[in-house]
Amino acid sequence: MNWPDWLPLKSNLKTLSPYGAPQVPAKIRINTNENPNGPSPEIAIQIAARIKEIAANLNRYPDRDAIALRNKLADYLGNNLTQENIWAANGSNEILQSIFLAFGSGSALGFTPSYSMHPLIANVVGVNWINGERRDDFTLDTELVIAEIAKVRPTLVFITTPNNPTGDSVSISNLEKIAAAAKQVDALLVVDEAYAEFSDEPSAVTLIPKYPNILVSRTMSKAFAFAGVRLGYLAADSIVIDALQLVRLPYHLGSLTQAAAEVALDFKSELLATVAEIINQRKLVANELEALGLNVLPSSANFLLFGGFNANAKIVWEKLLNAGVLIRDVGLPGYLRVTIGTAAENKDFLNALKVVLKS
Ligand SMILES: *Cc1c(COP(=O)(O)O)cnc(C)c1O
């Protein structure tokens, strides 16, 4: 984009583009790692009832500290956490932005390919971002991570597990080693666990008592099937939560959002019941892709990264879209990412892909 001279846009923003997957009409949308199952009619009714109740008080500002919601989130995470260990915001992206606003000085270190919002927010807030590397198979090399932390001496280290877009997860013992290395240089370790519910690894929240420099970012957008509400949250030492309050905007989390999320947490077992089926479907889709001769990366999330097709990824992506199936070109040459949908959606995707690969 060529910005006009009269616009005093910050120089660090001039080369950026707004982040976002294409929101284009398609019969099957399996591109942004949403849960394909909407809330049941019963849960929808409960949410509507609660919203009706509070609608009469919308002249009032919301609970600025979202105490009731944070209590429920602490309950959900267990591990003796209380609301003092929890912060909540409009999606985990706002959580990540607040972390940068409060703690972003010096450099931030991450390991690509990973969630591209981490470097993007760093850029927006003017924090120097350093890209560490992964192995050729995209898995994380703990020794290399530790060496990079010692070399770069960042203030913030980002680890996404399970990682987006590759799907691999970091074991809790390796995370502990990384947290220890971060502690040595007084860095905070931000663990982005947007897909934690799809993985068998214990959550990094279990490490917080021993490593108060660990910040665990979570979201209701993926497993919880609640992407439309925008609710992300952070689990951390209470001192970290206190510091984040310095950068939060007053009343940032609306009453409607808080209420809807509270109801969802009351129905957590119903909402999370779809996770097992999604994992099942993930295995089926991975097997089918492999049967097509494709290379599928092992995934502990609700998506698969696959490659090995003898065609340009962009062209495969476009042909699939023309066939009514929207998946994600994450900008990794030779690879595409597909979100696990319903059984019917997955079948349609696989059938469309077979046709595209033959064409
Ligand atoms: C989807 C995603 C998020 C963003 O979640 P929101 O809560 O919807 O803002 C954060 N981190 C990763 C790695 C994601 O894939």
Residues whose N, C-alpha, C, O or C-beta is under 5 A from the ligand:
A	BS01	LIG	G91 S92 N93 Y115 T160 N164 D192 A194 T219 S221 L231 G232
